[in-house]
């Protein structure tokens, strides 16, 4: 892969650290990405899954990851409870978090995508509490932001999958798989 000409798209599985080394022998990207010299453009928490874009071009990494460039990122969040229109409007209008206000570009409920893989380990299920899926699009990405935002409107996140970053999506990638994509 030539620097600046392509990126690696990885479907990061649950439980994998979004880094190449770990002091405590936890699973990292090193076990999934064979292309030396690429680095993640942004992070996903170990308990989140989905698209991680990696490349060797520092300027492109900055353009993808830094909030000032406003590259949209869409997350699929399985939440506890059923969202009402007021909760979805609140996510877009903005919620107060400890590190300042945060707002989504878009937030909508949708049916669980049939192509979504089962999580390993599965999320906890409680028969008396329904769950729903939200698609939340952000132009920034602070630490655990989607989880904190959904909790702020009374919908705790049980599972979080980053579906897209800018023009790139997870389409066709199983957990742990990667592919090279062109920079658009």
VODRENDREN-577318 format. One record per residue: residue number from 1; residue in one letter; x, y, z of N, C-alpha, C, CB in turn. Coordinates in steps of 0.001 Angstrom, whole numbers, plus 500000, padded with zeros to 6 digits. Glycine has a CB too. Layout:
N
- NUM, A, X, Y, Z, X, Y, Z, X, Y, Z, X, Y, Z
...
! end
This chain:
184
- 1, X, 500843, 498823, 500000, 500000, 500000, 500000, 500885, 501236, 500000, 499043, 500000, 501214
- 2, X, 500679, 502139, 499065, 501447, 503390, 499027, 500810, 504425, 499933, 501544, 503933, 497587
- 3, X, 501629, 505141, 500670, 501126, 506172, 501579, 500288, 507188, 500807, 502294, 506878, 502306
- 4, X, 499137, 507517, 501347, 498302, 508544, 500770, 497421, 508090, 499617, 499147, 509638, 500317
- 5, X, 497617, 506922, 499085, 496849, 506461, 497937, 495729, 505511, 498336, 497762, 505785, 496945
- 6, X, 495846, 504892, 499490, 494851, 503908, 499909, 494792, 503857, 501427, 495175, 502510, 499331
- 7, X, 493713, 503255, 501903, 493537, 503030, 503331, 493190, 501562, 503531, 492428, 503964, 503928
- 8, X, 493380, 501087, 504748, 492935, 499754, 505127, 491668, 499931, 505952, 494046, 498967, 505926
- 9, X, 490618, 499233, 505557, 489360, 499240, 506303, 489288, 497945, 507083, 488118, 499404, 505357
- 10, X, 489123, 498040, 508380, 489104, 496877, 509260, 487802, 496856, 510044, 490318, 496887, 510220
- 11, X, 487203, 495682, 510139, 486055, 495489, 511023, 486614, 494983, 512346, 484987, 494480, 510410
- 12, X, 486798, 495913, 513286, 487385, 495577, 514586, 486368, 494814, 515426, 487855, 496857, 515330
- 13, X, 486732, 493610, 515852, 485817, 492843, 516704, 485750, 493400, 518132, 486249, 491378, 516742
- 14, X, 484693, 493020, 518821, 484529, 493339, 520242, 485734, 492783, 521008, 483183, 492751, 520805
- 15, X, 486224, 493543, 521973, 487296, 493074, 522848, 488694, 493348, 522341, 487150, 491629, 523065
- 16, X, 488853, 493872, 521149, 490175, 494160, 520588, 490515, 495621, 520867, 490218, 493860, 519050
- 17, X, 491729, 495865, 521370, 492197, 497231, 521596, 492541, 497870, 520267, 493419, 497255, 522544
- 18, X, 492245, 499130, 520123, 492506, 499855, 518879, 493927, 500431, 518907, 491455, 500991, 518670
- 19, X, 494884, 499554, 519105, 496311, 499877, 519129, 497068, 498602, 518776, 496761, 500445, 520536
- 20, X, 498386, 498715, 518560, 499150, 497558, 518105, 499891, 496828, 519211, 500122, 497985, 517073
- 21, X, 499973, 497411, 520398, 500638, 496732, 521516, 499783, 496854, 522768, 502054, 497324, 521765
- 22, X, 500021, 495928, 523692, 499310, 495961, 524967, 500239, 495440, 526049, 497997, 495123, 524908
- 23, X, 500334, 496181, 527125, 501191, 495775, 528240, 500629, 494569, 528975, 501373, 496929, 529211
- 24, X, 499326, 494341, 528868, 498716, 493247, 529622, 498220, 492104, 528729, 497565, 493780, 530443
- 25, X, 498809, 491937, 527560, 498549, 490807, 526656, 497105, 490728, 526164, 498899, 489523, 527346
- 26, X, 496407, 491855, 526108, 495063, 491855, 525524, 495170, 491846, 523999, 494244, 493092, 526011
- 27, X, 494101, 491449, 523335, 494090, 491398, 521868, 494220, 492813, 521308, 492788, 490719, 521343
- 28, X, 495007, 492953, 520249, 495242, 494248, 519617, 495083, 494138, 518103, 496646, 494777, 519972
- 29, X, 495225, 495256, 517431, 495167, 495286, 515976, 496287, 494489, 515327, 495216, 496707, 515493
- 30, X, 497393, 494284, 516060, 498532, 493550, 515497, 498132, 492145, 515049, 499665, 493463, 516524
- 31, X, 497162, 491553, 515699, 496721, 490225, 515307, 495775, 490226, 514116, 496061, 489559, 516461
- 32, X, 495388, 491413, 513645, 494402, 491510, 512567, 494918, 492200, 511317, 493199, 492234, 513056
- 33, X, 495920, 493065, 511448, 496399, 493875, 510325, 497821, 493464, 509986, 496330, 495393, 510657
- 34, X, 498001, 492960, 508771, 499318, 492486, 508344, 500142, 493574, 507669, 499163, 491315, 507404
- 35, X, 499536, 494685, 507309, 500218, 495746, 506576, 501046, 496596, 507539, 499200, 496624, 505814
- 36, X, 502379, 496502, 507479, 503196, 497300, 508410, 503161, 498779, 508044, 504652, 496798, 508415
- 37, X, 503289, 499601, 509041, 503377, 501029, 508802, 502053, 501760, 508707, 504121, 501256, 507579
- 38, X, 500952, 501092, 508977, 499668, 501790, 508996, 499254, 502027, 510442, 498578, 500982, 508232
- 39, X, 498484, 503088, 510633, 498049, 503470, 511965, 496563, 503811, 511927, 498880, 504665, 512497
- 40, X, 495856, 503584, 513042, 494426, 503891, 513043, 494166, 505397, 513014, 493760, 503275, 514268
- 41, X, 493192, 505782, 512214, 492737, 507168, 512154, 491565, 507282, 513117, 492329, 507597, 510682
- 42, X, 491860, 507494, 514377, 490850, 507500, 515422, 490825, 506159, 516128, 489472, 507827, 514845
- 43, X, 490018, 506073, 517147, 489958, 504864, 517969, 488533, 504412, 518170, 490620, 505097, 519316
- 44, X, 488422, 503154, 518528, 487178, 502572, 519023, 487520, 501890, 520332, 486535, 501563, 517986
- 45, X, 486677, 502047, 521335, 486906, 501378, 522609, 486920, 499866, 522405, 485826, 501777, 523640
- 46, X, 487544, 499157, 523331, 487596, 497693, 523237, 486201, 497091, 523216, 488396, 497108, 524404
- 47, X, 485237, 497714, 523887, 483889, 497153, 523933, 482986, 497671, 522818, 483261, 497453, 525264
- 48, X, 483572, 498343, 521833, 482848, 498751, 520634, 483400, 497967, 519447, 482967, 500293, 520396
- 49, X, 482581, 497841, 518423, 482957, 497068, 517242, 482875, 497957, 516018, 482051, 495825, 517075
- 50, X, 483423, 497467, 514916, 483154, 498122, 513657, 484346, 498721, 512963, 482182, 499154, 513867
- 51, X, 484042, 499689, 512103, 485008, 500210, 511146, 486119, 501020, 511805, 484304, 501058, 510127
- 52, X, 487343, 500589, 511513, 488537, 501349, 511848, 489265, 501565, 510528, 489449, 500602, 512923
- 53, X, 489589, 502819, 510239, 490329, 503168, 509031, 491785, 503330, 509434, 489767, 504479, 508353
- 54, X, 492675, 502642, 508705, 494102, 502721, 508983, 494822, 503191, 507733, 494656, 501355, 509458
- 55, X, 495891, 503971, 507930, 496706, 504362, 506779, 498090, 504802, 507248, 496018, 505496, 505978
- 56, X, 498944, 505085, 506287, 500320, 505467, 506582, 500554, 506966, 506419, 501270, 504703, 505689
- 57, X, 499551, 507707, 505993, 499672, 509131, 505707, 499170, 509939, 506901, 498888, 509504, 504425
- 58, X, 500077, 510608, 507605, 499709, 511363, 508796, 498700, 512470, 508533, 500930, 511950, 509407
- 59, X, 498819, 513163, 507400, 497867, 514228, 507076, 496471, 513647, 506847, 498332, 515009, 505827
- 60, X, 496388, 512499, 506203, 495092, 511864, 505978, 494515, 511363, 507302, 495222, 510699, 504970
- 61, X, 495347, 510814, 508169, 494881, 510384, 509488, 494255, 511568, 510223, 496049, 509781, 510319
- 62, X, 494910, 512707, 510168, 494382, 513911, 510830, 493055, 514325, 510205, 495397, 515076, 510740
- 63, X, 492957, 514283, 508880, 491722, 514681, 508202, 490558, 513761, 508564, 491929, 514685, 506690
- 64, X, 490849, 512503, 508804, 489809, 511541, 509163, 489428, 511679, 510634, 490278, 510107, 508869
- 65, X, 490403, 511829, 511501, 490165, 511725, 512943, 489840, 513031, 513646, 491346, 511136, 513582
- 66, X, 490392, 514134, 513209, 490238, 515373, 513967, 488874, 516019, 513727, 491347, 516351, 513601
- 67, X, 488196, 516413, 514807, 486849, 516991, 514694, 486764, 518234, 513815, 486343, 517332, 516051
- 68, X, 487822, 519005, 513713, 487727, 520246, 512922, 487454, 519983, 511447, 489008, 521049, 513059
- 69, X, 487755, 518753, 510968, 487498, 518416, 509569, 486079, 517882, 509356, 488514, 517389, 509088
- 70, X, 485383, 517602, 510453, 483970, 517212, 510435, 483652, 516040, 509504, 483140, 518386, 510035
- 71, X, 484529, 515033, 509460, 484226, 513837, 508688, 483175, 513041, 509461, 485519, 512978, 508424
- 72, X, 482047, 512818, 508843, 480937, 512144, 509513, 481251, 510675, 509784, 479669, 512257, 508675
- 73, X, 480802, 510237, 510947, 480938, 508846, 511367, 479563, 508385, 511830, 482021, 508677, 512507
- 74, X, 479111, 507247, 511306, 477801, 506734, 511685, 477971, 505485, 512528, 476941, 506437, 510441
- 75, X, 477265, 505470, 513644, 477303, 504370, 514605, 475930, 503730, 514686, 477760, 504863, 516002
- 76, X, 475910, 502422, 514820, 474676, 501701, 515114, 474735, 501335, 516590, 474501, 500419, 514195
- 77, X, 473762, 501812, 517345, 473736, 501572, 518790, 472498, 500768, 519155, 473765, 502907, 519574
- 78, X, 472715, 499618, 519776, 471593, 498880, 520348, 471420, 499428, 521755, 471838, 497302, 520345
- 79, X, 470239, 499971, 522010, 470001, 500642, 523275, 468941, 499915, 524086, 469586, 502087, 523040
- 80, X, 469011, 500119, 525385, 468011, 499584, 526292, 466830, 500550, 526302, 468595, 499377, 527732
- 81, X, 465666, 500026, 525976, 464474, 500861, 525905, 464088, 501128, 524463, 464696, 502177, 526643
- 82, X, 462954, 501761, 524300, 462451, 502121, 522971, 462454, 503642, 522874, 461004, 501535, 522715
- 83, X, 463186, 504199, 521914, 463285, 505657, 521838, 461982, 506301, 521411, 464379, 506055, 520881
- 84, X, 461699, 507450, 522008, 460558, 508236, 521543, 461107, 509411, 520733, 459667, 508735, 522749
- 85, X, 460267, 510068, 519958, 460748, 511173, 519117, 461487, 512264, 519898, 459584, 511791, 518388
- 86, X, 461072, 512539, 521124, 461736, 513579, 521919, 463180, 513190, 522233, 460962, 513833, 523226
- 87, X, 463435, 511922, 522507, 464802, 511477, 522791, 465680, 511608, 521545, 464803, 510015, 523295
- 88, X, 465149, 511255, 520389, 465917, 511383, 519147, 466188, 512856, 518829, 465163, 510712, 517974
- 89, X, 465202, 513706, 519042, 465391, 515156, 518820, 466455, 515705, 519774, 464045, 515925, 519015
- 90, X, 466461, 515211, 521008, 467449, 515681, 521992, 468872, 515335, 521563, 467160, 515073, 523372
- 91, X, 469061, 514171, 520965, 470401, 513791, 520497, 470892, 514757, 519423, 470395, 512347, 519949
- 92, X, 469985, 515203, 518554, 470357, 516125, 517477, 470465, 517561, 517995, 469331, 516051, 516331
- 93, X, 469594, 517949, 518897, 469638, 519302, 519465, 470882, 519483, 520326, 468373, 519583, 520299
- 94, X, 471309, 518408, 520977, 472501, 518461, 521811, 472202, 518118, 523252, 473128, 519822, 521735
- 95, X, 473107, 517390, 523865, 472991, 517016, 525267, 474233, 517505, 526005, 472815, 515475, 525426
- 96, X, 474069, 517742, 527284, 475180, 518199, 528117, 475952, 516995, 528633, 474670, 519069, 529297
- 97, X, 477247, 516954, 528324, 478143, 515932, 528857, 479162, 516623, 529757, 478851, 515132, 527706
- 98, X, 479865, 515874, 530570, 480840, 516479, 531491, 481901, 517301, 530776, 481512, 515403, 532309
- 99, X, 482277, 516874, 529561, 483319, 517583, 528824, 482743, 518568, 527807, 484220, 516588, 528120
- 100, X, 481486, 518940, 527981, 480864, 519939, 527126, 479695, 519369, 526341, 481884, 520518, 526178
- 101, X, 478977, 520245, 525654, 477816, 519799, 524900, 478225, 518914, 523721, 477019, 521002, 524403
- 102, X, 477318, 518019, 523353, 477555, 517131, 522213, 476244, 516970, 521467, 478118, 515739, 522670
- 103, X, 476346, 516977, 520147, 475150, 516804, 519347, 475438, 515888, 518164, 474621, 518159, 518865
- 104, X, 474403, 515180, 517771, 474485, 514320, 516597, 474062, 515117, 515370, 473601, 513053, 516768
- 105, X, 474605, 514754, 514236, 474167, 515313, 512959, 472795, 514724, 512621, 475208, 515015, 511819
- 106, X, 472617, 513445, 512961, 471362, 512744, 512708, 471238, 511630, 513739, 471303, 512175, 511243
- 107, X, 470022, 511329, 514135, 469741, 510209, 515037, 468366, 509671, 514673, 469804, 510646, 516556
- 108, X, 468310, 508392, 514376, 467030, 507785, 513995, 466997, 506339, 514444, 466800, 507880, 512469
- 109, X, 465793, 505866, 514705, 465602, 504457, 515057, 465482, 503651, 513765, 464332, 504260, 515962
- 110, X, 465931, 502404, 513795, 465793, 501527, 512640, 465763, 500078, 513113, 466947, 501755, 511628
- 111, X, 465361, 499184, 512238, 465344, 497752, 512572, 466758, 497204, 512542, 464437, 496961, 511593
- 112, X, 467001, 496190, 513375, 468324, 495569, 513378, 468660, 495094, 511973, 468385, 494391, 514383
- 113, X, 469832, 495478, 511476, 470196, 495063, 510124, 470369, 493545, 510045, 471485, 495766, 509680
- 114, X, 469789, 492906, 509029, 469894, 491445, 508929, 471321, 490973, 508701, 469016, 490940, 507810
- 115, X, 472175, 491837, 508170, 473554, 491438, 507888, 474476, 491573, 509100, 474098, 492264, 506749
- 116, X, 473948, 492056, 510223, 474790, 492248, 511399, 475135, 490905, 512029, 474090, 493157, 512424
- 117, X, 476379, 490702, 512308, 476887, 489469, 512895, 476521, 489407, 514374, 478413, 489365, 512711
- 118, X, 476422, 488197, 514926, 476194, 488095, 516375, 477447, 488546, 517128, 475814, 486634, 516778
- 119, X, 477245, 489214, 518248, 478396, 489646, 519040, 478889, 488494, 519892, 478037, 490858, 519925
- 120, X, 480193, 488405, 520034, 480813, 487389, 520873, 481672, 488101, 521911, 481663, 486382, 520022
- 121, X, 481279, 488075, 523181, 480121, 487419, 523781, 478845, 488214, 523518, 480331, 487242, 525288
- 122, X, 477695, 487509, 523583, 476427, 488202, 523339, 476144, 489242, 524420, 475275, 487194, 523269
- 123, X, 475331, 490242, 524062, 474927, 491225, 525069, 473951, 490564, 526027, 474288, 492488, 524407
- 124, X, 473813, 491146, 527203, 472865, 490599, 528176, 471449, 490848, 527687, 473078, 491226, 529581
- 125, X, 470594, 489927, 527939, 469185, 490063, 527554, 468347, 490053, 528822, 468739, 488916, 526575
- 126, X, 467389, 490992, 528889, 466439, 491012, 529996, 465046, 491001, 529384, 466652, 492267, 530933
- 127, X, 464293, 489978, 529698, 462987, 489769, 529074, 462041, 490942, 529287, 462356, 488509, 529612
- 128, X, 462131, 491615, 530418, 461183, 492685, 530737, 461566, 494034, 530124, 461069, 492831, 532234
- 129, X, 462772, 494168, 529565, 463218, 495449, 529031, 463507, 495304, 527543, 464471, 495958, 529785
- 130, X, 462742, 496002, 526695, 462967, 495906, 525251, 464235, 496651, 524840, 461758, 496462, 524485
- 131, X, 464745, 496314, 523677, 465874, 497032, 523113, 465481, 497557, 521733, 467133, 496119, 523028
- 132, X, 466236, 498520, 521264, 466007, 499102, 519944, 467360, 499472, 519341, 465066, 500353, 520028
- 133, X, 467358, 499737, 518041, 468568, 500148, 517333, 468436, 501598, 516895, 468834, 499234, 516112
- 134, X, 469529, 502347, 517068, 469618, 503727, 516604, 470788, 503844, 515638, 469782, 504713, 517798
- 135, X, 470638, 504689, 514636, 471755, 505112, 513790, 472058, 506547, 514213, 471413, 505002, 512221
- 136, X, 473277, 506759, 514703, 473680, 508071, 515206, 474887, 508529, 514392, 474014, 508023, 516748
- 137, X, 474769, 509690, 513759, 475866, 510229, 512952, 476453, 511436, 513668, 475378, 510617, 511521
- 138, X, 477776, 511418, 513801, 478519, 512493, 514473, 479521, 513122, 513518, 479245, 511958, 515725
- 139, X, 479877, 514364, 513789, 480940, 515031, 513048, 482193, 515134, 513909, 480487, 516430, 512583
- 140, X, 482140, 514591, 515106, 483293, 514548, 516007, 483282, 513177, 516659, 483250, 515708, 517087
- 141, X, 484250, 512876, 517452, 484284, 511574, 518094, 485064, 511620, 519390, 484881, 510544, 517165
- 142, X, 484434, 512088, 520430, 485087, 512112, 521737, 484996, 510748, 522393, 484460, 513182, 522642
- 143, X, 485755, 510570, 523440, 485804, 509306, 524160, 484406, 508855, 524593, 486719, 509431, 525377
- 144, X, 483989, 507695, 524126, 482719, 507065, 524485, 481519, 507992, 524262, 482758, 506622, 525935
- 145, X, 481606, 508849, 523256, 480610, 509889, 523053, 479209, 509351, 522788, 481025, 510759, 521921
- 146, X, 479055, 508391, 521887, 477713, 507878, 521590, 477122, 507244, 522842, 477755, 506848, 520426
- 147, X, 477895, 506467, 523556, 477404, 505829, 524788, 476948, 506876, 525804, 478501, 504936, 525408
- 148, X, 477728, 507928, 525968, 477383, 508966, 526934, 476160, 509761, 526484, 478568, 509905, 527147
- 149, X, 476042, 509992, 525193, 474889, 510744, 524681, 473594, 509945, 524833, 475106, 511115, 523204
- 150, X, 473617, 508665, 524469, 472388, 507875, 524588, 471995, 507718, 526053, 472565, 506490, 523932
- 151, X, 472976, 507562, 526928, 472671, 507477, 528363, 472044, 508783, 528859, 473953, 507158, 529174
- 152, X, 472524, 509922, 528345, 472003, 511226, 528773, 470526, 511411, 528423, 472818, 512341, 528140
- 153, X, 470033, 510700, 527401, 468609, 510815, 527040, 467811, 509609, 527535, 468452, 510955, 525514
- 154, X, 468424, 508794, 528407, 467706, 507684, 529021, 467685, 506398, 528212, 466326, 508095, 529282
- 155, X, 468650, 506238, 527296, 468733, 505032, 526464, 470153, 504458, 526529, 468336, 505350, 524985
- 156, X, 470483, 503729, 527592, 471842, 503200, 527708, 472201, 502283, 526540, 471998, 502445, 529022
- 157, X, 473418, 502445, 526028, 473889, 501623, 524911, 474351, 500263, 525414, 475034, 502330, 524157
- 158, X, 473850, 499212, 524774, 474251, 497842, 525081, 475308, 497334, 524106, 473038, 496922, 525057
- 159, X, 475207, 497768, 522851, 476136, 497343, 521806, 476347, 498525, 520878, 475600, 496088, 521022
- 160, X, 477607, 498725, 520463, 477920, 499845, 519593, 478793, 499374, 518438, 478619, 500967, 520380
- 161, X, 478330, 499666, 517215, 479041, 499283, 515997, 479236, 500536, 515152, 478261, 498177, 515199
- 162, X, 480493, 500866, 514835, 480713, 501989, 513913, 480535, 501445, 512501, 482151, 502645, 514105
- 163, X, 479518, 501960, 511801, 479184, 501471, 510462, 479988, 502180, 509376, 477697, 501649, 510198
- 164, X, 480184, 503506, 509526, 480878, 504223, 508460, 481738, 505348, 509003, 479881, 504777, 507465
- 165, X, 482751, 505679, 508209, 483622, 506827, 508443, 483749, 507512, 507088, 485049, 506404, 509046
- 166, X, 483207, 508722, 506998, 483242, 509424, 505712, 482636, 508548, 504620, 484692, 509818, 505343
- 167, X, 483365, 508308, 503523, 482822, 507545, 502397, 482933, 506027, 502557, 483521, 507955, 501142
- 168, X, 483591, 505571, 503612, 483854, 504134, 503768, 482860, 503485, 504717, 485277, 503904, 504276
- 169, X, 482472, 502243, 504408, 481546, 501501, 505266, 482092, 500112, 505553, 480154, 501403, 504613
- 170, X, 481385, 499425, 506438, 481711, 498036, 506774, 481164, 497033, 505763, 481177, 497705, 508144
- 171, X, 480421, 497504, 504794, 479754, 496614, 503845, 480685, 495487, 503386, 479258, 497410, 502632
- 172, X, 480244, 494243, 503623, 480985, 493069, 503160, 482143, 492629, 504032, 481495, 493329, 501823
- 173, X, 482369, 493280, 505167, 483484, 492901, 506050, 482968, 492199, 507301, 484311, 494143, 506445
- 174, X, 483378, 490967, 507507, 483058, 490240, 508735, 484019, 490703, 509834, 483154, 488686, 508517
- 175, X, 483686, 490465, 511092, 484600, 490852, 512171, 485998, 490250, 511953, 484034, 490402, 513536
- 176, X, 487009, 491110, 512094, 488392, 490687, 511922, 488893, 490779, 510494, 488547, 489296, 512400
- 177, X, 488007, 490981, 509532, 488420, 491090, 508131, 488783, 492528, 507794, 487306, 490590, 507195
- 178, X, 489648, 492653, 506791, 490026, 493976, 506309, 490136, 493947, 504785, 491364, 494440, 506951
- 179, X, 490141, 495135, 504216, 490374, 495271, 502778, 491007, 496630, 502535, 489043, 495112, 501959
- 180, X, 491703, 496743, 501418, 492289, 497998, 501019, 491268, 498748, 500193, 493605, 497787, 500236
- 181, X, 491145, 500045, 500448, 490203, 500894, 499717, 490925, 502131, 499225, 488994, 501285, 500605
- 182, X, 490418, 502694, 498176, 491006, 503930, 497625, 490595, 505131, 498467, 490571, 504139, 496149
- 183, X, 491446, 506107, 498499, 491114, 507378, 499132, 490274, 508151, 498134, 492405, 508184, 499558
- 184, X, 489096, 508551, 498541, 488182, 509250, 497636, 488316, 510737, 497754, 486758, 508850, 497905
! end
